[in-house]
Amino acid sequence: MAELALQIDDLVKRFGGLTATDHLTMDIHAGEIHAVIGPNGAGKTTLIGQLTGEIRSDSGRVLFFDQDITRMAVHARSGIGLARSFQVTNILQDFTALQNVMLSVQAHDGHSFRFWKPVSRQSELVDPAMEVLQRVGLGDRAGTVAASLSHGEQRQLEIAMALATGPKVLLLDEPMAGMGPEDSQRMVNFLNGLKGGVTILLVEHDMDAVFALADRITVLVYGRAIATGTPDEIRDNEDVRAAYLGDDQDA
């Protein structure tokens, strides 16, 4: 049986009278790309927030490689290998691509910037940052100010910043949001290249991308998982088709 990277057990989150996560239970296998899909209000982004610790669950628990992290602080979860990207890019627009990734390396490894030494010469920061940029296909854009990058490149940069922390599990919240077909295909190819090297929980509304990438898919409706299975199993599930597939609602 595959090792479990994440175990989500009977998780609940309510906002007043709204139940965003309704006794949700699901498992994420180590090394897989596991997509979470569902219509508006399904609770997908709330779930990501609960997993990162940015949203405190009302009940239930989350295990990270068998370690209970339900009440663990956000920075502590990052320290043990849980990283995320956001629906809206979370990068420093006035910094170069390289500087953005260097900051992630610095934050994760605890390096301090030496103000009497040019940052560009700090090999302990530059070398791993350049390695990650090359990995995501932005090596030739290292010196480009982030604001000058295309939308697709900014999404790649944000994922590069997450990868620079050496995560075991990467939580991606709509990485294709706002992309055209060409950038979306480039992102699909990139994420496929990560498969097996890092566990990915993917929240995405682009169904073509989901079915191209996911090893397994969980469908949320009103905070509950109504189905989990392979892409083919999800395509053929009548409950899923009735609840979600075939409509054009955004995630």
VOPAGU-2260 file (C-alpha; in pm, 1 decimal, decimal comma):
REM VOPAGU-2260
SITE   aa  ch    i         X         Y         Z
SITE  MET   A    0       0,0       0,0       0,0
SITE  ALA   A    1     129,8     347,5     -89,2
SITE  GLU   A    2     259,5     563,6     194,1
SITE  LEU   A    3      15,6     835,4     297,3
SITE  ALA   A    4     145,6    1189,8     273,5
SITE  LEU   A    5    -173,0    1348,6     408,2
SITE  GLN   A    6    -462,2    1197,2     601,2
SITE  ILE   A    7    -765,6    1421,3     640,0
SITE  ASP   A    8    -994,4    1274,9     903,6
SITE  ASP   A    9   -1348,9    1401,1     968,1
SITE  LEU   A   10   -1247,5    1764,1     914,4
SITE  VAL   A   11   -1505,5    2034,9     987,6
SITE  LYS   A   12   -1499,8    2411,8     939,9
SITE  ARG   A   13   -1800,4    2637,4     985,2
SITE  PHE   A   14   -1831,4    3009,4     920,9
SITE  GLY   A   15   -2142,6    3106,0    1113,4
SITE  GLY   A   16   -2426,7    2908,3     958,5
SITE  LEU   A   17   -2217,9    2800,1     658,7
SITE  THR   A   18   -2041,0    2465,2     675,3
SITE  ALA   A   19   -1743,9    2497,5     439,7
SITE  THR   A   20   -1583,2    2163,0     526,8
SITE  ASP   A   21   -1836,6    1902,3     631,8
SITE  HIS   A   22   -1684,0    1599,4     806,2
SITE  LEU   A   23   -1436,8    1557,5     520,9
SITE  THR   A   24   -1219,9    1245,8     509,6
SITE  MET   A   25    -964,2    1178,2     235,2
SITE  ASP   A   26    -612,1    1041,1     188,6
SITE  ILE   A   27    -330,2    1172,4     -31,3
SITE  HIS   A   28     -72,7     912,3    -136,6
SITE  ALA   A   29     294,4    1005,3    -131,4
SITE  GLY   A   30     422,3    1092,3    -478,6
SITE  GLU   A   31      83,3    1135,4    -642,8
SITE  ILE   A   32     -87,5    1435,1    -796,5
SITE  HIS   A   33    -426,4    1439,7    -626,9
SITE  ALA   A   34    -674,0    1691,4    -766,7
SITE  VAL   A   35    -966,8    1839,5    -575,9
SITE  ILE   A   36   -1250,1    1971,5    -790,5
SITE  GLY   A   37   -1600,9    2097,4    -728,3
SITE  PRO   A   38   -1845,2    2379,1    -801,3
SITE  ASN   A   39   -1848,9    2724,4    -643,7
SITE  GLY   A   40   -1872,6    2706,6    -266,8
SITE  ALA   A   41   -1753,3    2346,1    -248,8
SITE  GLY   A   42   -1493,0    2431,9      17,2
SITE  LYS   A   43   -1177,4    2371,3    -185,4
SITE  THR   A   44    -982,7    2683,5     -87,5
SITE  THR   A   45   -1103,9    2651,1     272,8
SITE  LEU   A   46    -956,0    2301,0     275,2
SITE  ILE   A   47    -620,2    2433,8     152,9
SITE  GLY   A   48    -627,1    2691,7     432,1
SITE  GLN   A   49    -699,2    2422,5     689,9
SITE  LEU   A   50    -411,6    2209,5     564,4
SITE  THR   A   51    -165,2    2499,1     583,6
SITE  GLY   A   52    -292,3    2610,9     924,4
SITE  GLU   A   53    -412,3    2950,5     800,2
SITE  ILE   A   54    -768,8    2842,7     883,7
SITE  ARG   A   55    -824,3    2667,5    1215,6
SITE  SER   A   56   -1049,9    2363,5    1190,9
SITE  ASP   A   57   -1345,1    2327,6    1426,8
SITE  SER   A   58   -1294,3    1953,0    1459,3
SITE  GLY   A   59   -1125,1    1658,2    1293,0
SITE  ARG   A   60    -755,2    1611,7    1235,4
SITE  VAL   A   61    -482,5    1628,8     970,5
SITE  LEU   A   62    -187,2    1389,7     963,0
SITE  PHE   A   63     127,9    1469,3     765,6
SITE  PHE   A   64     327,0    1148,0     710,0
SITE  ASP   A   65     162,3    1011,0    1027,8
SITE  GLN   A   66     240,8    1324,3    1231,4
SITE  ASP   A   67     -63,2    1504,4    1372,4
SITE  ILE   A   68     -37,0    1865,8    1252,9
SITE  THR   A   69    -396,7    1971,1    1324,0
SITE  ARG   A   70    -296,7    2243,9    1571,9
SITE  MET   A   71      50,6    2313,4    1432,0
SITE  ALA   A   72     139,1    2673,6    1340,0
SITE  VAL   A   73     172,9    2777,8     977,1
SITE  HIS   A   74     550,9    2831,9     992,9
SITE  ALA   A   75     600,7    2497,3    1163,5
SITE  ARG   A   76     410,8    2317,5     887,4
SITE  SER   A   77     632,2    2487,0     632,0
SITE  GLY   A   78     936,0    2376,0     829,5
SITE  ILE   A   79     840,7    2008,2     807,3
SITE  GLY   A   80     778,4    2020,5     432,9
SITE  LEU   A   81     429,8    2156,8     355,3
SITE  ALA   A   82     423,0    2440,7      99,8
SITE  ARG   A   83     150,1    2615,1     -97,4
SITE  SER   A   84      84,0    2850,8    -384,4
SITE  PHE   A   85    -206,0    3093,5    -395,8
SITE  GLN   A   86    -492,7    3176,1    -632,3
SITE  VAL   A   87    -333,4    3518,7    -679,6
SITE  THR   A   88      41,5    3538,2    -732,3
SITE  ASN   A   89     227,2    3609,8    -408,0
SITE  ILE   A   90     560,0    3742,7    -534,8
SITE  LEU   A   91     757,8    4064,5    -489,4
SITE  GLN   A   92     697,6    4249,9    -812,8
SITE  ASP   A   93     998,7    4482,5    -784,3
SITE  PHE   A   94    1244,3    4198,0    -719,6
SITE  THR   A   95    1399,9    3985,1    -989,7
SITE  ALA   A   96    1295,9    3623,0   -1032,8
SITE  LEU   A   97    1626,3    3517,8    -876,5
SITE  GLN   A   98    1584,7    3748,1    -576,8
SITE  ASN   A   99    1233,5    3616,9    -511,4
SITE  VAL   A  100    1356,0    3258,6    -501,1
SITE  MET   A  101    1662,4    3355,6    -297,0
SITE  LEU   A  102    1429,5    3499,1     -33,7
SITE  SER   A  103    1249,2    3164,1     -14,1
SITE  VAL   A  104    1581,1    2982,0      24,8
SITE  GLN   A  105    1686,7    3230,0     291,3
SITE  ALA   A  106    1360,3    3199,8     484,1
SITE  HIS   A  107    1366,7    2820,2     478,5
SITE  ASP   A  108    1732,8    2762,2     559,1
SITE  GLY   A  109    1772,2    3045,7     805,7
SITE  HIS   A  110    2051,5    3224,5     622,3
SITE  SER   A  111    2097,4    3589,1     707,9
SITE  PHE   A  112    2170,3    3842,3     436,9
SITE  ARG   A  113    2510,5    4002,5     486,3
SITE  PHE   A  114    2460,1    4367,8     410,7
SITE  TRP   A  115    2833,7    4426,1     360,2
SITE  LYS   A  116    2848,8    4150,8      99,1
SITE  PRO   A  117    2663,0    4173,2    -234,7
SITE  VAL   A  118    2368,5    3932,1    -216,6
SITE  SER   A  119    2437,4    3821,0    -572,2
SITE  ARG   A  120    2766,5    3672,5    -451,1
SITE  GLN   A  121    2615,0    3468,9    -168,9
SITE  SER   A  122    2649,4    3128,6    -330,7
SITE  GLU   A  123    2458,5    2955,7     -49,8
SITE  LEU   A  124    2153,5    3148,4    -169,4
SITE  VAL   A  125    2222,9    3197,7    -539,1
SITE  ASP   A  126    2312,7    2839,9    -628,5
SITE  PRO   A  127    1998,3    2666,3    -494,2
SITE  ALA   A  128    1779,1    2950,5    -622,8
SITE  MET   A  129    1924,5    2919,1    -974,1
SITE  GLU   A  130    1881,5    2541,7    -959,2
SITE  VAL   A  131    1510,3    2580,8    -885,4
SITE  LEU   A  132    1465,2    2843,6   -1156,7
SITE  GLN   A  133    1627,3    2610,3   -1407,7
SITE  ARG   A  134    1398,7    2332,2   -1287,6
SITE  VAL   A  135    1085,3    2536,3   -1358,7
SITE  GLY   A  136    1213,4    2664,8   -1692,4
SITE  LEU   A  137    1292,8    3019,9   -1582,2
SITE  GLY   A  138    1669,9    2999,6   -1575,8
SITE  ASP   A  139    1705,5    3251,7   -1856,9
SITE  ARG   A  140    1467,4    3491,1   -1676,2
SITE  ALA   A  141    1660,7    3497,3   -1346,2
SITE  GLY   A  142    1759,4    3862,8   -1382,1
SITE  THR   A  143    1417,3    3980,2   -1497,6
SITE  VAL   A  144    1208,9    4190,9   -1260,3
SITE  ALA   A  145     900,5    3988,7   -1162,3
SITE  ALA   A  146     663,5    4262,5   -1279,3
SITE  SER   A  147     797,9    4215,3   -1631,9
SITE  LEU   A  148     728,3    3841,8   -1640,4
SITE  SER   A  149     419,9    3712,3   -1818,2
SITE  HIS   A  150     130,6    3588,6   -1607,6
SITE  GLY   A  151     227,0    3227,8   -1677,0
SITE  GLU   A  152     588,9    3295,3   -1583,4
SITE  GLN   A  153     478,8    3459,8   -1258,8
SITE  ARG   A  154     282,0    3145,3   -1170,8
SITE  GLN   A  155     592,3    2937,1   -1245,9
SITE  LEU   A  156     798,3    3170,2   -1028,4
SITE  GLU   A  157     557,7    3133,8    -738,5
SITE  ILE   A  158     584,2    2755,7    -761,8
SITE  ALA   A  159     963,1    2790,9    -782,3
SITE  MET   A  160     951,2    2986,5    -455,4
SITE  ALA   A  161     751,8    2705,8    -295,9
SITE  LEU   A  162     986,8    2438,9    -432,8
SITE  ALA   A  163    1285,7    2630,9    -293,3
SITE  THR   A  164    1167,3    2537,3      55,8
SITE  GLY   A  165    1219,8    2167,2     -25,2
SITE  PRO   A  166     859,2    2057,8      32,3
SITE  LYS   A  167     739,3    1702,1      68,4
SITE  VAL   A  168     385,4    1812,4     -18,0
SITE  LEU   A  169     295,5    2103,4    -244,2
SITE  LEU   A  170     -53,2    2253,9    -226,2
SITE  LEU   A  171    -144,9    2431,1    -550,0
SITE  ASP   A  172    -451,2    2655,7    -548,4
SITE  GLU   A  173    -558,7    2714,5    -910,4
SITE  PRO   A  174    -212,1    2743,0   -1070,7
SITE  MET   A  175    -370,3    2782,9   -1417,7
SITE  ALA   A  176    -598,2    3071,7   -1313,3
SITE  GLY   A  177    -596,2    3345,9   -1575,5
SITE  MET   A  178    -376,4    3156,1   -1819,0
SITE  GLY   A  179    -431,4    3117,4   -2190,0
SITE  PRO   A  180    -408,1    2777,1   -2361,5
SITE  GLU   A  181     -33,9    2802,2   -2432,6
SITE  ASP   A  182      64,8    2894,5   -2076,9
SITE  SER   A  183    -174,9    2632,7   -1937,1
SITE  GLN   A  184     -15,8    2359,7   -2146,5
SITE  ARG   A  185     329,2    2473,5   -2038,3
SITE  MET   A  186     220,4    2451,6   -1673,6
SITE  VAL   A  187      73,0    2103,3   -1728,3
SITE  ASN   A  188     401,6    1987,1   -1878,5
SITE  PHE   A  189     594,7    2138,9   -1589,5
SITE  LEU   A  190     375,3    1982,6   -1319,9
SITE  ASN   A  191     390,1    1646,1   -1493,9
SITE  GLY   A  192     766,4    1671,2   -1463,8
SITE  LEU   A  193     734,8    1704,8   -1086,2
SITE  LYS   A  194     526,2    1387,9   -1055,0
SITE  GLY   A  195     683,3    1136,1    -820,4
SITE  GLY   A  196     936,2    1385,7    -685,9
SITE  VAL   A  197     691,6    1577,0    -468,8
SITE  THR   A  198     337,0    1501,6    -359,4
SITE  ILE   A  199      92,8    1754,4    -505,4
SITE  LEU   A  200    -258,3    1841,8    -393,1
SITE  LEU   A  201    -404,6    2037,7    -682,6
SITE  VAL   A  202    -714,3    2257,8    -667,4
SITE  GLU   A  203    -798,0    2356,2   -1022,5
SITE  HIS   A  204   -1101,1    2449,2   -1233,2
SITE  ASP   A  205    -937,1    2368,3   -1569,6
SITE  MET   A  206   -1076,7    2020,1   -1626,4
SITE  ASP   A  207    -848,1    1945,4   -1920,8
SITE  ALA   A  208    -548,9    2012,8   -1696,0
SITE  VAL   A  209    -695,7    1810,4   -1408,6
SITE  PHE   A  210    -757,8    1502,1   -1621,4
SITE  ALA   A  211    -415,1    1533,3   -1783,8
SITE  LEU   A  212    -231,9    1558,5   -1450,6
SITE  ALA   A  213    -416,3    1380,1   -1173,1
SITE  ASP   A  214    -347,3    1027,1   -1055,5
SITE  ARG   A  215    -663,8    1052,3    -846,0
SITE  ILE   A  216    -940,0    1308,8    -812,1
SITE  THR   A  217   -1166,7    1394,6    -519,8
SITE  VAL   A  218   -1492,0    1578,5    -592,6
SITE  LEU   A  219   -1622,5    1814,6    -325,3
SITE  VAL   A  220   -1980,8    1937,6    -307,2
SITE  TYR   A  221   -2083,2    2158,2     -12,8
SITE  GLY   A  222   -1772,5    2055,6     179,8
SITE  ARG   A  223   -1827,1    1681,2     139,3
SITE  ALA   A  224   -1635,8    1435,9     -77,0
SITE  ILE   A  225   -1891,4    1269,5    -303,0
SITE  ALA   A  226   -1634,5    1062,5    -496,9
SITE  THR   A  227   -1264,7     979,4    -516,0
SITE  GLY   A  228   -1107,5     783,4    -798,7
SITE  THR   A  229    -893,7     780,1   -1109,1
SITE  PRO   A  230    -975,2    1027,8   -1385,8
SITE  ASP   A  231   -1160,9     756,4   -1577,1
SITE  GLU   A  232   -1361,7     659,5   -1269,3
SITE  ILE   A  233   -1456,2    1021,9   -1205,7
SITE  ARG   A  234   -1556,2    1077,5   -1569,7
SITE  ASP   A  235   -1787,8     775,8   -1553,3
SITE  ASN   A  236   -1942,6     860,4   -1214,4
SITE  GLU   A  237   -2303,4     969,3   -1266,3
SITE  ASP   A  238   -2321,9    1151,5    -932,4
SITE  VAL   A  239   -2015,8    1355,2   -1025,3
SITE  ARG   A  240   -2150,6    1438,7   -1368,6
SITE  ALA   A  241   -2478,4    1550,8   -1218,3
SITE  ALA   A  242   -2308,7    1760,6    -949,3
SITE  TYR   A  243   -2024,4    1915,3   -1141,6
SITE  LEU   A  244   -1878,9    1784,2   -1465,5
SITE  GLY   A  245   -2033,3    1934,4   -1772,9
SITE  ASP   A  246   -2117,0    2269,3   -1615,8
SITE  ASP   A  247   -1888,8    2565,1   -1668,7
SITE  GLN   A  248   -1876,7    2700,9   -1319,4
SITE  ASP   A  249   -1548,1    2834,9   -1194,0
SITE  ALA   A  250   -1385,1    2663,0    -897,6
